[in-house]
Amino acid sequence: MVSQSTEENSVFGQPDENTLEQYHDVLMRAERGALMADAHVGYIMPIGGVMAYQNKVSPVGVGFDIGCGNMAVKLDRTLSTFDTSAALDIIEERIQFGLGKQNPEAPVDHPIFDAPEWDAYPNKKIASSLKQTAREQLGTVGSGNHYVDLFYDEDDHIWIGVHFGSRGFGYKTAQGFMNLSQGKDWDANFEQKEVLLDLDTPLGQDYFAAMNLAGRYAYAGREWVSYTLAEAFDATILDEVHNNHNFAWREEHDGQELIVVRKGATPAFPGQRGFVGGSMGDISVILKGRESEQNKKALYSTIHGAGRLMSRTQAKGDYRGRDLSKSAIKPDMIYDRLQEQSVELRGGGLDEAPQVYRQLKDVLNYHRNTINIHHYLNPIGVVMDGPEQFKPNS
């Protein structure tokens, strides 16, 4: 195990050996790196990894869900007058969850569809196909650990929190450019492999433009969900916090311009706010980056969630959890935890149970010298893709 006191303070928490080995492998090809306390094994680059390059970008480092991130909005509604079950009904009615889902209310005239970065794709046919996918899926949430949650803060104000990225459009963008980086055709059979693209080359410039387009598309989707629900709840938004955590940015560190890739890590420059979600039965937080030596070592980054303790296969057993005798998580384990927290659940599965994740306060503690917590958000309702349903006893 590695603690915060080793690795020149660039490794936070206690990553397992496989995660640490993956981190060091990628670090060999980077200028600098950091590993967040919620880190776990990913594809090539660990989730929770931060890598800085000199004028290069790693498509596999950014990953498939380009622009995945969190948005939270504070409403002028308070807990005492808020009907959680009715609000969850509205979320299920208005928002689409699951792989490949389409949004019949998506704004097809959004300015993102007229952006010049569509020219970054190899040809008009590919760009047209991706634009069609993007139009259909704007404002859909997807599956896995992507969610729309309801919270209340220390003043009993209601918050909406959302977590998802660029959907099928981002996935196909990542896959296509990873193929091109390996000298393959756009739609060739896919192989995950780290190739660093020089941003002085046409391919590097095209990827960086397309990645930025997918990041803005993810922002547009999260905004559509948050604003649509606030209106449906007959509420006014008092505050909002929004950030990507799967992305690459041009940044200056110690006087050097670098391309910083964060894969499951939230930017946390001094004064910069972020929304970080815990599991369905845990708190979430609004935080702000601090100026500190430890935060410099973290490349001004922090966690993006609580971090998994258990793989999806371990949690749910065999494929799609059909044999519950092989699963580490049983439905009653989820329901008991949600009953304790008075959280109503619509969707989710065994692989998203609270027991699958670390406790957020424990993870945040490793970053206590790099961030300040501005709001603790207590969950009251969760909507995700999946079969589970639970309503706590009144």
C-alpha positions in Angstrom: 0.0 0.0 0.0 1.1 3.6 -0.7 0.1 6.5 1.5 0.0 10.2 0.9 3.4 10.7 2.5 5.2 8.8 -0.3 5.7 9.3 -4.1 6.6 12.9 -3.4 3.0 13.5 -2.3 1.7 12.9 -5.9 -0.1 9.7 -4.9 -3.0 10.2 -2.5 -4.8 7.5 -0.5 -4.0 3.8 -0.5 -4.2 2.5 -4.1 -3.9 -1.3 -4.6 -0.9 -2.7 -6.3 -2.5 -3.1 -9.7 -3.7 0.5 -9.8 -0.2 1.7 -8.7 1.5 -0.5 -11.3 -0.8 0.9 -14.0 -0.1 4.5 -12.9 3.7 4.0 -13.0 3.5 2.4 -16.4 1.7 5.5 -17.9 3.9 7.9 -15.9 7.0 6.5 -17.8 5.7 8.3 -20.9 4.5 11.5 -19.2 6.3 14.6 -17.8 4.5 14.5 -14.5 1.6 12.6 -12.9 -0.6 12.3 -9.9 -3.0 9.7 -8.6 -6.2 10.6 -6.7 -7.4 8.8 -3.5 -10.4 7.3 -5.4 -8.2 5.6 -7.9 -8.8 2.2 -9.3 -7.7 0.2 -12.3 -8.9 1.4 -15.7 -8.2 0.8 -19.4 -4.4 1.6 -19.8 -4.6 4.6 -17.5 -6.1 4.2 -14.0 -9.4 5.9 -13.2 -8.3 8.8 -10.9 -5.1 9.3 -12.8 -3.7 12.7 -13.9 -0.9 12.9 -16.5 0.9 15.9 -17.9 2.5 15.9 -21.4 4.6 18.4 -23.4 2.4 19.3 -26.4 1.0 15.8 -26.6 -2.3 14.2 -25.8 -3.3 10.6 -25.0 -6.7 9.6 -26.5 -6.7 6.4 -24.4 -5.9 8.5 -21.4 -8.9 10.8 -21.9 -10.9 7.6 -22.5 -14.1 6.7 -24.2 -16.5 8.9 -22.2 -15.0 12.1 -23.3 -16.2 15.0 -21.2 -17.8 12.8 -18.5 -18.4 15.1 -15.6 -20.7 16.4 -12.9 -23.2 19.2 -12.6 -25.1 20.3 -9.5 -27.7 23.1 -9.3 -29.1 24.6 -6.1 -32.9 25.3 -6.2 -35.1 27.8 -4.3 -37.0 24.9 -2.8 -36.5 23.4 0.6 -36.8 19.9 2.0 -40.0 20.7 4.1 -42.0 21.5 1.0 -40.4 19.1 -1.5 -42.2 15.9 -2.6 -39.3 13.5 -3.4 -41.4 10.8 -4.9 -43.2 13.2 -7.2 -39.9 14.7 -8.3 -38.5 11.2 -9.0 -41.6 10.5 -11.1 -40.9 13.6 -13.1 -37.3 12.6 -13.6 -38.3 9.1 -14.9 -40.9 10.7 -17.2 -38.7 13.4 -18.7 -35.1 11.9 -18.7 -34.0 8.9 -20.7 -31.6 6.4 -19.0 -29.7 3.5 -20.6 -27.5 2.5 -23.5 -28.4 4.0 -26.8 -31.4 5.8 -25.5 -32.7 8.9 -27.5 -34.2 12.1 -26.2 -37.4 13.0 -28.0 -37.2 16.5 -26.6 -33.5 17.1 -27.4 -32.9 20.6 -28.9 -31.7 19.8 -32.4 -30.9 23.4 -33.1 -28.4 23.7 -30.2 -25.3 25.8 -31.3 -23.0 22.9 -30.7 -24.2 21.4 -34.0 -22.9 24.4 -35.9 -19.5 24.3 -34.3 -16.5 24.5 -36.6 -14.9 21.5 -34.9 -17.1 19.1 -36.9 -14.6 19.6 -39.6 -12.0 17.8 -37.5 -13.5 14.4 -38.5 -11.9 12.5 -41.4 -14.8 13.2 -43.8 -18.4 14.6 -44.1 -20.0 11.1 -43.9 -18.4 10.3 -40.5 -19.2 13.8 -39.2 -22.8 13.6 -40.4 -23.3 10.2 -38.8 -21.8 11.3 -35.5 -23.8 14.5 -35.5 -27.0 12.5 -36.0 -26.1 10.3 -32.9 -25.3 13.5 -31.0 -28.6 15.1 -31.9 -30.6 12.1 -30.8 -28.8 11.5 -27.5 -28.3 15.0 -26.2 -29.6 15.1 -22.6 -29.8 11.3 -22.2 -28.0 9.9 -19.1 -26.8 6.4 -20.1 -26.1 3.5 -17.8 -23.5 2.3 -15.2 -22.8 4.8 -12.5 -24.4 7.7 -14.4 -27.3 9.3 -12.5 -29.7 12.1 -11.6 -29.7 12.6 -7.9 -31.7 14.8 -5.5 -30.0 16.2 -2.3 -30.5 18.7 0.5 -27.7 20.8 2.0 -27.1 22.2 5.5 -29.7 24.9 4.9 -32.3 22.3 3.6 -32.1 23.7 0.1 -32.7 21.1 -2.6 -30.0 20.4 -5.2 -30.1 18.4 -8.4 -26.9 16.5 -9.3 -26.2 14.8 -12.6 -23.3 12.6 -13.8 -22.7 11.6 -17.4 -20.6 12.4 -20.5 -20.7 12.6 -24.3 -22.7 9.4 -24.8 -22.4 7.4 -28.0 -21.0 10.4 -29.9 -18.0 10.7 -27.5 -17.5 6.9 -27.5 -17.3 6.7 -31.3 -15.1 9.8 -31.4 -12.6 8.2 -29.0 -12.7 4.8 -30.8 -12.2 6.4 -34.2 -9.2 8.5 -33.2 -7.6 5.7 -31.3 -7.8 3.7 -34.5 -6.3 6.5 -36.6 -3.5 7.0 -34.0 -2.5 3.3 -34.7 -2.6 3.8 -38.5 -5.9 2.0 -38.9 -9.1 3.0 -40.6 -11.6 5.0 -38.6 -14.1 2.0 -38.1 -11.5 -0.8 -37.9 -11.6 -3.5 -35.2 -10.7 -1.8 -32.0 -7.5 -2.2 -29.9 -6.9 -0.3 -26.7 -3.3 1.0 -26.9 -1.6 4.2 -25.7 -0.4 6.4 -28.5 0.6 10.0 -27.8 -0.5 12.4 -30.5 1.7 15.5 -31.1 -0.4 18.6 -31.2 1.8 20.0 -33.9 0.5 17.3 -36.3 -2.8 17.3 -38.2 -4.0 14.2 -36.4 -3.2 15.6 -33.0 -4.9 18.9 -33.8 -8.0 17.1 -35.2 -8.3 14.9 -32.1 -7.9 17.8 -29.7 -10.6 19.8 -31.6 -13.0 16.8 -31.6 -12.3 16.1 -27.9 -13.1 19.7 -27.1 -16.3 19.4 -29.1 -17.3 16.3 -27.2 -16.6 18.0 -23.9 -18.8 20.9 -24.8 -21.5 18.5 -25.9 -21.3 16.8 -22.6 -21.8 20.1 -20.9 -24.8 20.9 -23.1 -26.4 17.6 -22.1 -25.9 18.0 -18.4 -27.2 21.6 -18.6 -30.3 20.4 -20.5 -31.1 17.8 -17.8 -30.5 20.2 -14.9 -32.4 23.2 -16.4 -35.3 21.0 -17.7 -35.8 19.4 -14.3 -35.6 22.7 -12.4 -38.3 24.1 -14.6 -40.4 20.9 -14.2 -40.1 21.3 -10.4 -41.3 24.9 -10.7 -38.0 26.0 -9.2 -35.5 28.8 -9.7 -31.8 27.9 -9.9 -29.8 29.8 -7.2 -26.3 28.4 -7.9 -24.6 25.9 -10.2 -21.3 24.0 -10.2 -20.2 22.2 -13.3 -17.0 20.3 -14.4 -15.6 17.7 -16.7 -13.4 14.9 -15.2 -12.5 12.9 -18.3 -10.7 15.5 -20.4 -7.4 17.1 -21.5 -6.6 20.8 -20.8 -3.8 23.2 -21.8 -2.5 24.4 -18.4 0.6 26.1 -17.0 2.4 24.4 -14.1 5.5 25.8 -12.6 5.9 28.1 -15.6 5.6 25.3 -18.1 2.7 24.9 -20.5 1.5 21.3 -20.4 -1.4 19.2 -21.7 -3.0 17.7 -18.6 -5.1 14.6 -19.0 -7.5 13.9 -16.2 -9.3 10.5 -16.3 -11.7 10.4 -13.4 -10.2 13.5 -11.7 -11.7 16.9 -11.0 -9.8 20.1 -11.7 -9.2 21.9 -8.4 -7.2 25.1 -9.0 -7.2 27.5 -6.1 -10.7 29.0 -5.9 -12.2 26.6 -8.5 -15.3 24.8 -7.4 -16.3 21.2 -8.2 -19.2 18.8 -7.5 -18.1 15.4 -6.4 -20.7 12.6 -5.9 -20.6 9.7 -3.5 -22.5 6.4 -3.9 -26.3 6.3 -3.8 -26.3 5.9 -0.1 -23.6 8.4 0.7 -23.1 12.2 0.9 -21.8 14.3 -2.0 -20.0 17.6 -1.8 -19.4 21.0 -3.3 -15.7 21.7 -2.9 -13.1 24.4 -3.8 -9.5 24.0 -4.6 -6.8 25.5 -2.2 -3.4 26.9 -2.9 -1.0 24.4 -1.2 2.1 22.5 -2.0 0.1 19.3 -1.9 -2.3 20.6 -4.5 0.6 21.6 -6.8 1.8 18.0 -6.5 -1.7 16.9 -7.4 -1.5 19.0 -10.6 -4.4 21.0 -9.1 -6.7 18.0 -9.2 -8.9 16.1 -6.8 -11.2 13.1 -6.7 -14.3 12.7 -9.0 -16.1 10.3 -6.7 -15.7 7.8 -3.9 -13.9 5.2 -6.0 -14.8 1.5 -6.4 -13.8 -1.2 -3.9 -15.3 -4.0 -5.9 -15.5 -4.7 -9.7 -18.9 -5.0 -11.3 -18.4 -8.7 -11.9 -17.6 -9.3 -8.2 -20.6 -7.3 -7.2 -23.3 -8.8 -9.4 -21.9 -12.3 -10.1 -21.9 -13.7 -13.6 -23.1 -11.9 -16.7 -25.9 -9.5 -15.9 -26.1 -11.0 -12.4 -28.3 -13.9 -13.5 -26.7 -16.2 -10.8 -27.1 -14.3 -7.6 -25.4 -17.1 -5.7 -22.1 -15.8 -7.2 -22.7 -12.1 -6.4 -21.1 -10.4 -3.4 -24.0 -8.0 -3.2 -27.6 -8.9 -2.6 -30.6 -6.6 -3.1 -31.3 -6.5 0.7 -27.9 -5.0 1.3 -28.8 -2.0 -0.9 -32.2 -1.6 0.6 -31.0 -1.7 4.2 -28.4 1.0 3.5 -30.9 3.2 1.7 -33.4 2.7 4.6 -30.8 4.0 7.0 -30.2 7.1 4.9 -33.9 7.6 3.9 -33.0 7.5 0.2 -35.6 6.6 -2.5 -34.2 4.6 -5.4 -35.4 4.3 -9.0 -33.0 2.0 -11.0 -29.5 1.0 -10.3 -28.2 -2.5 -9.9 -26.1 -4.7 -7.6 -22.9 -3.3 -9.2 -23.9 0.2 -8.0 -24.7 -0.7 -4.4 -23.2 1.6 -1.7 -21.1 -1.3 -0.5 -19.2 -1.4 -3.8 -17.8 2.1 -3.1 -15.5 3.7 -0.6 -17.0 6.2 1.9 -16.6 9.6 0.4 -15.5 11.3 3.7 -12.7 8.8 4.0 -11.5 9.6 0.4 -11.8 13.3 0.9 -9.7 13.1 4.0 -6.6 12.2 1.9 -7.1 15.5 0.0 -7.8 17.7 3.1 -4.8 19.9 2.4 -5.8 20.5 -1.2 -9.5 21.4 -1.0 -12.1 23.0 1.2 -15.6 21.6 1.5 -18.3 24.3 0.9 -21.5 22.1 1.1 -22.3 18.6 2.2 -25.2 17.3 0.2 -27.4 14.6 1.7 -29.2 12.2 -0.8 -32.9 11.9 -0.8 -33.6 10.4 -4.2 -31.6 8.5 -6.9 -32.5 7.7 -10.5 -30.3 5.5 -12.6 -30.6 2.9 -15.4 -31.4 -0.5 -13.9 -34.0 -2.7 -12.3 -34.0 -1.8 -8.6 -36.7 0.1 -6.8 -36.8 1.1 -3.2 -38.9 3.5 -1.1 -37.9 4.0 2.6 -40.4 3.5 5.3 -41.9 6.8 6.5 
